[in-house]
Amino acid sequence: MRVLYVVPYSPFRQHDHAANEMLPQLVSSLATKVELHVYAPGPFTPEELRRSQSIGCELIEGLPPPRRRLLDRLGKRPFWQNAEWSKATRSSVSDTIHHLRPDIVHGDYLQVGDSICHFPSSVLGMHDSSTQVTRRLWETSSAPLRVYRYAEYLRTKRLEAQVLRRVAVPIAISPPVLDAILPVNNHAILIRPGVDIPRHSWRPTTRWPPLLLFAGAMWREANASAAKHLIRNVMPIVWRSQPDVILRVAGARPDPELLGLASKHVEITGSVPSLDEEMLVASACIAFTLVGGGLLFKAVRPMALGCPVILNRSVALALGVGAKHGALADTPPEIAAAALRLLADSRLSAQIGQEARRYISSAYSWDRALQSYLSVYESISER
């Protein structure tokens, strides 16, 4: 079976966001079962080409991300899509489909959706509901930004509905995303992504002062907003009971406002060599969001490491976990209380971390994910 995999981020390149967690292993797994061709933005380095050849897939070089222009904020397409997936790129994907004649076209992320949805045997991985995310951003913003974000929300809603209606099988990676997709396309299914389980696991730490970690791509507004919320509204409650606790915010490209919140007890690190190492030395991790209901790899990764994690309930729902896998909390007082409880009880922290690691090992196995993708391919081919 010949499969064309279309993705806005090269699976053989390091990115400062969650694409690192899913794409490389997905491509490596698929390449063992199908004739795989990967279309991604170039230019490719010799190392990327070497890695693709080593696993037996062809890497097709697409156009690099376009330079952002003010004009891209106008028109029918959302700006976030224009900024990563240009009109010329869409045309290039169509040409590739025409010449390659694949049995299946598999896209990941909504950016690529309108490039592939016209193909009868198309599959699209939906990591979240972009309509819900942009709506939340609009609802929580203030003028004059609110007007622009309302327009962005309407454009995103139109794009997502158009793509989901036409694609053969949308694939949600979490239950809340599936719930958002099914009313538009009843062929939508849930496939939880696979997760590599590290050999190392978290152990209770006696370090002083205690360290809470919030990690993610800080150039993403949702992550930056959550970090600011933690600093301004949660940590003051924690510090009233434990004034020595440090909050470390780790992730690439924090904005000036976030950098300005650094202090003796708030560390803003920017990009770090290894997020795993940061998680392993933390007393507890916080995986919190104010926007969206998709799967958060910032929660999956520490759970795979066996770290005790504080989750808001929407994140827990997306993961399929409960109170025994993480400390569930939504409001600032709840989050602060959960943090203080984990800091005070190392046995509870270790128990929660171990339960989380066991759950992720079982529910997010790559073997299960791969077989699910192959089953989708076969069902589409038969149709």
Contacts in CASP RR format, 6 or more apart in sequence:
PFRMAT RR
TARGET T0000
AUTHOR 0000-0000-0000
METHOD contacts of the structure
MODEL  1
MRVLYVVPYSPFRQHDHAANEMLPQLVSSLATKVELHVYAPGPFTPEELR
RSQSIGCELIEGLPPPRRRLLDRLGKRPFWQNAEWSKATRSSVSDTIHHL
RPDIVHGDYLQVGDSICHFPSSVLGMHDSSTQVTRRLWETSSAPLRVYRY
AEYLRTKRLEAQVLRRVAVPIAISPPVLDAILPVNNHAILIRPGVDIPRH
SWRPTTRWPPLLLFAGAMWREANASAAKHLIRNVMPIVWRSQPDVILRVA
GARPDPELLGLASKHVEITGSVPSLDEEMLVASACIAFTLVGGGLLFKAV
RPMALGCPVILNRSVALALGVGAKHGALADTPPEIAAAALRLLADSRLSA
QIGQEARRYISSAYSWDRALQSYLSVYESISER
1 34 0 8 1.000
1 35 0 8 1.000
1 103 0 8 1.000
1 104 0 8 1.000
1 377 0 8 1.000
1 381 0 8 1.000
2 34 0 8 1.000
2 35 0 8 1.000
2 37 0 8 1.000
2 100 0 8 1.000
2 101 0 8 1.000
2 102 0 8 1.000
2 103 0 8 1.000
2 104 0 8 1.000
3 30 0 8 1.000
3 34 0 8 1.000
3 35 0 8 1.000
3 36 0 8 1.000
3 37 0 8 1.000
3 102 0 8 1.000
3 103 0 8 1.000
3 104 0 8 1.000
3 105 0 8 1.000
3 106 0 8 1.000
3 377 0 8 1.000
4 37 0 8 1.000
4 39 0 8 1.000
4 60 0 8 1.000
4 96 0 8 1.000
4 97 0 8 1.000
4 100 0 8 1.000
4 102 0 8 1.000
4 104 0 8 1.000
4 105 0 8 1.000
4 106 0 8 1.000
5 27 0 8 1.000
5 30 0 8 1.000
5 36 0 8 1.000
5 37 0 8 1.000
5 38 0 8 1.000
5 39 0 8 1.000
5 106 0 8 1.000
5 107 0 8 1.000
5 108 0 8 1.000
6 39 0 8 1.000
6 40 0 8 1.000
6 93 0 8 1.000
6 105 0 8 1.000
6 106 0 8 1.000
6 107 0 8 1.000
6 108 0 8 1.000
6 112 0 8 1.000
6 115 0 8 1.000
6 116 0 8 1.000
7 23 0 8 1.000
7 38 0 8 1.000
7 39 0 8 1.000
7 40 0 8 1.000
7 107 0 8 1.000
7 108 0 8 1.000
7 109 0 8 1.000
7 112 0 8 1.000
8 40 0 8 1.000
8 41 0 8 1.000
8 65 0 8 1.000
8 84 0 8 1.000
8 85 0 8 1.000
8 108 0 8 1.000
8 109 0 8 1.000
8 111 0 8 1.000
8 112 0 8 1.000
9 15 0 8 1.000
9 19 0 8 1.000
9 23 0 8 1.000
9 40 0 8 1.000
9 41 0 8 1.000
9 109 0 8 1.000
10 40 0 8 1.000
10 41 0 8 1.000
10 42 0 8 1.000
10 44 0 8 1.000
10 48 0 8 1.000
10 59 0 8 1.000
11 19 0 8 1.000
11 23 0 8 1.000
11 24 0 8 1.000
11 26 0 8 1.000
11 27 0 8 1.000
11 38 0 8 1.000
11 40 0 8 1.000
12 24 0 8 1.000
12 27 0 8 1.000
12 44 0 8 1.000
12 47 0 8 1.000
12 48 0 8 1.000
12 51 0 8 1.000
12 52 0 8 1.000
12 59 0 8 1.000
13 45 0 8 1.000
13 48 0 8 1.000
14 20 0 8 1.000
16 217 0 8 1.000
16 219 0 8 1.000
16 251 0 8 1.000
16 252 0 8 1.000
16 253 0 8 1.000
16 271 0 8 1.000
17 216 0 8 1.000
17 217 0 8 1.000
17 220 0 8 1.000
17 252 0 8 1.000
18 127 0 8 1.000
18 217 0 8 1.000
18 296 0 8 1.000
18 297 0 8 1.000
18 298 0 8 1.000
21 193 0 8 1.000
21 195 0 8 1.000
21 297 0 8 1.000
21 300 0 8 1.000
21 301 0 8 1.000
22 193 0 8 1.000
22 194 0 8 1.000
22 297 0 8 1.000
23 108 0 8 1.000
25 194 0 8 1.000
25 196 0 8 1.000
25 366 0 8 1.000
26 193 0 8 1.000
26 194 0 8 1.000
26 369 0 8 1.000
26 373 0 8 1.000
27 36 0 8 1.000
27 38 0 8 1.000
27 55 0 8 1.000
27 57 0 8 1.000
28 55 0 8 1.000
29 366 0 8 1.000
29 369 0 8 1.000
29 370 0 8 1.000
30 36 0 8 1.000
30 57 0 8 1.000
30 370 0 8 1.000
30 373 0 8 1.000
31 55 0 8 1.000
31 56 0 8 1.000
31 57 0 8 1.000
32 55 0 8 1.000
33 370 0 8 1.000
33 374 0 8 1.000
34 104 0 8 1.000
34 374 0 8 1.000
34 377 0 8 1.000
36 56 0 8 1.000
36 57 0 8 1.000
36 58 0 8 1.000
37 57 0 8 1.000
37 58 0 8 1.000
37 60 0 8 1.000
37 100 0 8 1.000
37 102 0 8 1.000
38 52 0 8 1.000
38 57 0 8 1.000
38 58 0 8 1.000
38 59 0 8 1.000
38 60 0 8 1.000
39 60 0 8 1.000
39 62 0 8 1.000
39 93 0 8 1.000
39 96 0 8 1.000
40 59 0 8 1.000
40 60 0 8 1.000
40 61 0 8 1.000
40 62 0 8 1.000
41 62 0 8 1.000
41 63 0 8 1.000
41 64 0 8 1.000
41 65 0 8 1.000
41 89 0 8 1.000
42 61 0 8 1.000
42 62 0 8 1.000
42 63 0 8 1.000
42 64 0 8 1.000
43 61 0 8 1.000
43 64 0 8 1.000
44 59 0 8 1.000
44 61 0 8 1.000
48 59 0 8 1.000
49 59 0 8 1.000
52 58 0 8 1.000
52 59 0 8 1.000
60 96 0 8 1.000
62 89 0 8 1.000
62 92 0 8 1.000
63 86 0 8 1.000
63 88 0 8 1.000
63 89 0 8 1.000
63 92 0 8 1.000
65 83 0 8 1.000
65 84 0 8 1.000
65 85 0 8 1.000
65 86 0 8 1.000
66 72 0 8 1.000
66 82 0 8 1.000
66 83 0 8 1.000
66 86 0 8 1.000
66 88 0 8 1.000
66 89 0 8 1.000
68 83 0 8 1.000
72 79 0 8 1.000
72 82 0 8 1.000
72 83 0 8 1.000
73 79 0 8 1.000
73 82 0 8 1.000
73 148 0 8 1.000
75 155 0 8 1.000
76 155 0 8 1.000
76 158 0 8 1.000
77 155 0 8 1.000
77 159 0 8 1.000
78 130 0 8 1.000
78 134 0 8 1.000
78 152 0 8 1.000
78 155 0 8 1.000
78 156 0 8 1.000
78 159 0 8 1.000
79 152 0 8 1.000
79 155 0 8 1.000
80 111 0 8 1.000
80 130 0 8 1.000
80 152 0 8 1.000
80 156 0 8 1.000
81 110 0 8 1.000
81 111 0 8 1.000
81 159 0 8 1.000
84 111 0 8 1.000
85 111 0 8 1.000
85 112 0 8 1.000
85 115 0 8 1.000
89 115 0 8 1.000
90 114 0 8 1.000
90 115 0 8 1.000
93 112 0 8 1.000
93 115 0 8 1.000
93 116 0 8 1.000
94 115 0 8 1.000
97 105 0 8 1.000
97 116 0 8 1.000
97 119 0 8 1.000
102 121 0 8 1.000
103 121 0 8 1.000
103 377 0 8 1.000
103 381 0 8 1.000
104 121 0 8 1.000
104 122 0 8 1.000
104 123 0 8 1.000
104 377 0 8 1.000
104 380 0 8 1.000
104 381 0 8 1.000
105 116 0 8 1.000
105 119 0 8 1.000
105 121 0 8 1.000
105 122 0 8 1.000
105 123 0 8 1.000
106 122 0 8 1.000
106 123 0 8 1.000
106 124 0 8 1.000
106 125 0 8 1.000
106 373 0 8 1.000
106 377 0 8 1.000
107 113 0 8 1.000
107 116 0 8 1.000
107 122 0 8 1.000
107 123 0 8 1.000
107 124 0 8 1.000
107 125 0 8 1.000
108 124 0 8 1.000
108 125 0 8 1.000
108 127 0 8 1.000
109 125 0 8 1.000
109 127 0 8 1.000
110 124 0 8 1.000
110 126 0 8 1.000
110 130 0 8 1.000
110 159 0 8 1.000
110 160 0 8 1.000
110 163 0 8 1.000
112 124 0 8 1.000
113 124 0 8 1.000
113 163 0 8 1.000
113 167 0 8 1.000
114 159 0 8 1.000
114 162 0 8 1.000
114 163 0 8 1.000
116 122 0 8 1.000
116 124 0 8 1.000
116 167 0 8 1.000
117 124 0 8 1.000
117 162 0 8 1.000
117 163 0 8 1.000
117 166 0 8 1.000
117 167 0 8 1.000
118 166 0 8 1.000
120 168 0 8 1.000
121 168 0 8 1.000
121 380 0 8 1.000
121 381 0 8 1.000
122 166 0 8 1.000
122 167 0 8 1.000
122 168 0 8 1.000
122 169 0 8 1.000
123 167 0 8 1.000
123 168 0 8 1.000
123 169 0 8 1.000
123 170 0 8 1.000
123 171 0 8 1.000
123 373 0 8 1.000
123 376 0 8 1.000
123 377 0 8 1.000
123 380 0 8 1.000
124 163 0 8 1.000
124 164 0 8 1.000
124 167 0 8 1.000
124 169 0 8 1.000
124 170 0 8 1.000
124 171 0 8 1.000
125 170 0 8 1.000
125 171 0 8 1.000
125 172 0 8 1.000
125 173 0 8 1.000
126 164 0 8 1.000
126 170 0 8 1.000
126 171 0 8 1.000
126 172 0 8 1.000
126 173 0 8 1.000
126 177 0 8 1.000
126 181 0 8 1.000
127 173 0 8 1.000
127 177 0 8 1.000
127 294 0 8 1.000
127 295 0 8 1.000
128 174 0 8 1.000
128 177 0 8 1.000
128 292 0 8 1.000
128 293 0 8 1.000
128 294 0 8 1.000
128 295 0 8 1.000
129 160 0 8 1.000
129 176 0 8 1.000
129 177 0 8 1.000
129 180 0 8 1.000
129 181 0 8 1.000
129 292 0 8 1.000
129 293 0 8 1.000
129 294 0 8 1.000
130 156 0 8 1.000
130 159 0 8 1.000
130 160 0 8 1.000
131 153 0 8 1.000
131 156 0 8 1.000
131 157 0 8 1.000
131 160 0 8 1.000
131 161 0 8 1.000
131 180 0 8 1.000
132 180 0 8 1.000
132 292 0 8 1.000
132 293 0 8 1.000
133 222 0 8 1.000
133 291 0 8 1.000
133 292 0 8 1.000
133 293 0 8 1.000
134 149 0 8 1.000
134 152 0 8 1.000
134 153 0 8 1.000
134 156 0 8 1.000
134 157 0 8 1.000
135 153 0 8 1.000
135 157 0 8 1.000
136 290 0 8 1.000
136 291 0 8 1.000
136 292 0 8 1.000
137 149 0 8 1.000
137 152 0 8 1.000
137 153 0 8 1.000
137 221 0 8 1.000
137 222 0 8 1.000
137 291 0 8 1.000
138 146 0 8 1.000
138 149 0 8 1.000
138 150 0 8 1.000
138 152 0 8 1.000
138 153 0 8 1.000
140 225 0 8 1.000
140 290 0 8 1.000
140 291 0 8 1.000
141 149 0 8 1.000
161 184 0 8 1.000
164 170 0 8 1.000
164 181 0 8 1.000
164 184 0 8 1.000
164 185 0 8 1.000
164 188 0 8 1.000
165 184 0 8 1.000
165 185 0 8 1.000
167 185 0 8 1.000
168 187 0 8 1.000
168 380 0 8 1.000
168 383 0 8 1.000
169 187 0 8 1.000
169 188 0 8 1.000
169 189 0 8 1.000
169 376 0 8 1.000
169 379 0 8 1.000
169 380 0 8 1.000
170 181 0 8 1.000
170 185 0 8 1.000
170 187 0 8 1.000
170 188 0 8 1.000
170 189 0 8 1.000
171 188 0 8 1.000
171 189 0 8 1.000
171 190 0 8 1.000
171 191 0 8 1.000
171 373 0 8 1.000
171 376 0 8 1.000
172 178 0 8 1.000
172 180 0 8 1.000
172 181 0 8 1.000
172 188 0 8 1.000
172 189 0 8 1.000
172 190 0 8 1.000
172 191 0 8 1.000
173 190 0 8 1.000
173 191 0 8 1.000
173 192 0 8 1.000
173 193 0 8 1.000
173 294 0 8 1.000
173 295 0 8 1.000
174 190 0 8 1.000
174 192 0 8 1.000
174 293 0 8 1.000
174 294 0 8 1.000
174 295 0 8 1.000
174 318 0 8 1.000
174 319 0 8 1.000
175 190 0 8 1.000
175 317 0 8 1.000
175 318 0 8 1.000
175 320 0 8 1.000
176 293 0 8 1.000
176 294 0 8 1.000
176 314 0 8 1.000
176 317 0 8 1.000
176 318 0 8 1.000
177 293 0 8 1.000
177 294 0 8 1.000
177 295 0 8 1.000
177 318 0 8 1.000
178 188 0 8 1.000
178 189 0 8 1.000
178 190 0 8 1.000
181 188 0 8 1.000
182 188 0 8 1.000
189 372 0 8 1.000
189 376 0 8 1.000
191 369 0 8 1.000
191 372 0 8 1.000
191 373 0 8 1.000
191 376 0 8 1.000
192 295 0 8 1.000
192 363 0 8 1.000
192 364 0 8 1.000
192 368 0 8 1.000
192 369 0 8 1.000
193 295 0 8 1.000
193 364 0 8 1.000
193 369 0 8 1.000
194 364 0 8 1.000
194 365 0 8 1.000
194 366 0 8 1.000
194 368 0 8 1.000
194 369 0 8 1.000
195 300 0 8 1.000
195 301 0 8 1.000
195 304 0 8 1.000
195 360 0 8 1.000
195 364 0 8 1.000
195 365 0 8 1.000
195 366 0 8 1.000
196 304 0 8 1.000
196 366 0 8 1.000
197 304 0 8 1.000
197 357 0 8 1.000
197 360 0 8 1.000
197 361 0 8 1.000
198 276 0 8 1.000
198 304 0 8 1.000
198 305 0 8 1.000
200 276 0 8 1.000
200 280 0 8 1.000
200 305 0 8 1.000
201 305 0 8 1.000
201 306 0 8 1.000
201 357 0 8 1.000
202 279 0 8 1.000
202 280 0 8 1.000
202 302 0 8 1.000
202 305 0 8 1.000
202 306 0 8 1.000
202 307 0 8 1.000
202 308 0 8 1.000
202 350 0 8 1.000
202 353 0 8 1.000
203 350 0 8 1.000
204 346 0 8 1.000
204 347 0 8 1.000
204 349 0 8 1.000
204 350 0 8 1.000
205 281 0 8 1.000
205 282 0 8 1.000
205 283 0 8 1.000
207 281 0 8 1.000
207 283 0 8 1.000
208 244 0 8 1.000
209 244 0 8 1.000
209 245 0 8 1.000
209 246 0 8 1.000
210 242 0 8 1.000
210 244 0 8 1.000
210 245 0 8 1.000
210 246 0 8 1.000
210 283 0 8 1.000
210 343 0 8 1.000
211 245 0 8 1.000
211 246 0 8 1.000
211 248 0 8 1.000
211 281 0 8 1.000
211 282 0 8 1.000
211 283 0 8 1.000
212 238 0 8 1.000
212 245 0 8 1.000
212 246 0 8 1.000
212 247 0 8 1.000
212 248 0 8 1.000
212 282 0 8 1.000
212 283 0 8 1.000
212 284 0 8 1.000
212 285 0 8 1.000
212 286 0 8 1.000
212 339 0 8 1.000
212 343 0 8 1.000
213 247 0 8 1.000
213 248 0 8 1.000
213 250 0 8 1.000
213 278 0 8 1.000
213 279 0 8 1.000
213 282 0 8 1.000
213 284 0 8 1.000
213 285 0 8 1.000
213 286 0 8 1.000
213 302 0 8 1.000
214 226 0 8 1.000
214 227 0 8 1.000
214 230 0 8 1.000
214 247 0 8 1.000
214 248 0 8 1.000
214 249 0 8 1.000
214 250 0 8 1.000
214 285 0 8 1.000
214 286 0 8 1.000
214 287 0 8 1.000
214 288 0 8 1.000
215 249 0 8 1.000
215 250 0 8 1.000
215 251 0 8 1.000
215 275 0 8 1.000
215 278 0 8 1.000
215 279 0 8 1.000
215 285 0 8 1.000
215 298 0 8 1.000
215 302 0 8 1.000
216 223 0 8 1.000
216 250 0 8 1.000
216 251 0 8 1.000
216 252 0 8 1.000
216 275 0 8 1.000
216 298 0 8 1.000
217 223 0 8 1.000
217 251 0 8 1.000
217 252 0 8 1.000
217 253 0 8 1.000
218 224 0 8 1.000
218 227 0 8 1.000
218 249 0 8 1.000
218 251 0 8 1.000
218 252 0 8 1.000
218 253 0 8 1.000
218 254 0 8 1.000
218 255 0 8 1.000
218 258 0 8 1.000
218 270 0 8 1.000
219 252 0 8 1.000
219 253 0 8 1.000
219 254 0 8 1.000
219 255 0 8 1.000
221 291 0 8 1.000
222 289 0 8 1.000
222 290 0 8 1.000
222 291 0 8 1.000
222 292 0 8 1.000
223 251 0 8 1.000
223 289 0 8 1.000
223 298 0 8 1.000
224 254 0 8 1.000
224 255 0 8 1.000
224 257 0 8 1.000
224 258 0 8 1.000
225 290 0 8 1.000
225 291 0 8 1.000
226 288 0 8 1.000
226 289 0 8 1.000
226 290 0 8 1.000
227 249 0 8 1.000
227 254 0 8 1.000
227 258 0 8 1.000
228 257 0 8 1.000
228 258 0 8 1.000
228 261 0 8 1.000
229 288 0 8 1.000
229 290 0 8 1.000
229 332 0 8 1.000
230 247 0 8 1.000
230 249 0 8 1.000
230 286 0 8 1.000
230 288 0 8 1.000
230 335 0 8 1.000
231 247 0 8 1.000
231 249 0 8 1.000
231 261 0 8 1.000
231 266 0 8 1.000
232 261 0 8 1.000
233 332 0 8 1.000
234 332 0 8 1.000
234 335 0 8 1.000
234 336 0 8 1.000
234 339 0 8 1.000
235 245 0 8 1.000
235 247 0 8 1.000
235 265 0 8 1.000
235 266 0 8 1.000
235 336 0 8 1.000
237 332 0 8 1.000
237 333 0 8 1.000
237 336 0 8 1.000
238 245 0 8 1.000
238 336 0 8 1.000
238 339 0 8 1.000
238 340 0 8 1.000
239 245 0 8 1.000
239 265 0 8 1.000
241 340 0 8 1.000
242 340 0 8 1.000
242 343 0 8 1.000
243 265 0 8 1.000
244 265 0 8 1.000
245 265 0 8 1.000
245 339 0 8 1.000
245 343 0 8 1.000
246 265 0 8 1.000
246 266 0 8 1.000
246 267 0 8 1.000
247 265 0 8 1.000
247 266 0 8 1.000
247 267 0 8 1.000
248 267 0 8 1.000
248 269 0 8 1.000
248 278 0 8 1.000
248 282 0 8 1.000
249 258 0 8 1.000
249 266 0 8 1.000
249 267 0 8 1.000
249 268 0 8 1.000
249 269 0 8 1.000
249 270 0 8 1.000
250 269 0 8 1.000
250 270 0 8 1.000
250 272 0 8 1.000
250 275 0 8 1.000
250 278 0 8 1.000
251 269 0 8 1.000
251 270 0 8 1.000
251 271 0 8 1.000
251 272 0 8 1.000
251 275 0 8 1.000
252 270 0 8 1.000
252 271 0 8 1.000
253 270 0 8 1.000
253 271 0 8 1.000
254 268 0 8 1.000
254 270 0 8 1.000
258 268 0 8 1.000
259 268 0 8 1.000
260 268 0 8 1.000
261 268 0 8 1.000
262 268 0 8 1.000
269 278 0 8 1.000
272 278 0 8 1.000
275 301 0 8 1.000
276 301 0 8 1.000
276 305 0 8 1.000
279 285 0 8 1.000
279 301 0 8 1.000
279 302 0 8 1.000
279 305 0 8 1.000
279 307 0 8 1.000
280 305 0 8 1.000
280 307 0 8 1.000
282 302 0 8 1.000
282 307 0 8 1.000
283 342 0 8 1.000
283 343 0 8 1.000
283 349 0 8 1.000
284 307 0 8 1.000
284 308 0 8 1.000
284 309 0 8 1.000
284 310 0 8 1.000
284 327 0 8 1.000
284 339 0 8 1.000
284 342 0 8 1.000
284 343 0 8 1.000
284 349 0 8 1.000
285 302 0 8 1.000
285 307 0 8 1.000
285 308 0 8 1.000
285 309 0 8 1.000
285 310 0 8 1.000
286 309 0 8 1.000
286 310 0 8 1.000
286 335 0 8 1.000
286 339 0 8 1.000
287 296 0 8 1.000
287 298 0 8 1.000
287 299 0 8 1.000
287 302 0 8 1.000
287 309 0 8 1.000
287 310 0 8 1.000
287 311 0 8 1.000
287 315 0 8 1.000
288 310 0 8 1.000
288 311 0 8 1.000
288 312 0 8 1.000
288 315 0 8 1.000
288 335 0 8 1.000
289 296 0 8 1.000
289 312 0 8 1.000
289 314 0 8 1.000
289 315 0 8 1.000
292 314 0 8 1.000
293 314 0 8 1.000
293 315 0 8 1.000
293 317 0 8 1.000
293 318 0 8 1.000
294 318 0 8 1.000
295 318 0 8 1.000
295 319 0 8 1.000
296 315 0 8 1.000
296 318 0 8 1.000
296 319 0 8 1.000
299 309 0 8 1.000
299 311 0 8 1.000
299 315 0 8 1.000
299 319 0 8 1.000
300 319 0 8 1.000
300 360 0 8 1.000
300 364 0 8 1.000
302 309 0 8 1.000
303 309 0 8 1.000
303 319 0 8 1.000
303 321 0 8 1.000
303 325 0 8 1.000
303 326 0 8 1.000
303 353 0 8 1.000
303 356 0 8 1.000
303 357 0 8 1.000
303 359 0 8 1.000
303 360 0 8 1.000
304 356 0 8 1.000
304 357 0 8 1.000
304 360 0 8 1.000
304 361 0 8 1.000
304 364 0 8 1.000
305 357 0 8 1.000
306 353 0 8 1.000
306 354 0 8 1.000
306 356 0 8 1.000
306 357 0 8 1.000
307 353 0 8 1.000
307 356 0 8 1.000
308 326 0 8 1.000
308 327 0 8 1.000
308 342 0 8 1.000
308 348 0 8 1.000
308 349 0 8 1.000
308 350 0 8 1.000
308 352 0 8 1.000
308 353 0 8 1.000
308 356 0 8 1.000
309 325 0 8 1.000
309 326 0 8 1.000
309 327 0 8 1.000
309 352 0 8 1.000
309 353 0 8 1.000
309 356 0 8 1.000
310 326 0 8 1.000
310 327 0 8 1.000
310 329 0 8 1.000
310 335 0 8 1.000
310 338 0 8 1.000
310 339 0 8 1.000
310 342 0 8 1.000
311 319 0 8 1.000
311 321 0 8 1.000
311 326 0 8 1.000
311 327 0 8 1.000
311 328 0 8 1.000
311 329 0 8 1.000
312 328 0 8 1.000
312 329 0 8 1.000
312 330 0 8 1.000
312 335 0 8 1.000
313 328 0 8 1.000
313 330 0 8 1.000
316 322 0 8 1.000
316 325 0 8 1.000
316 326 0 8 1.000
316 328 0 8 1.000
319 325 0 8 1.000
320 363 0 8 1.000
321 356 0 8 1.000
321 359 0 8 1.000
322 328 0 8 1.000
324 352 0 8 1.000
324 355 0 8 1.000
325 352 0 8 1.000
325 353 0 8 1.000
325 355 0 8 1.000
325 356 0 8 1.000
325 359 0 8 1.000
326 352 0 8 1.000
326 353 0 8 1.000
326 355 0 8 1.000
326 356 0 8 1.000
327 338 0 8 1.000
327 339 0 8 1.000
327 341 0 8 1.000
327 342 0 8 1.000
327 352 0 8 1.000
328 338 0 8 1.000
329 335 0 8 1.000
329 337 0 8 1.000
329 338 0 8 1.000
341 348 0 8 1.000
342 348 0 8 1.000
342 349 0 8 1.000
342 352 0 8 1.000
END
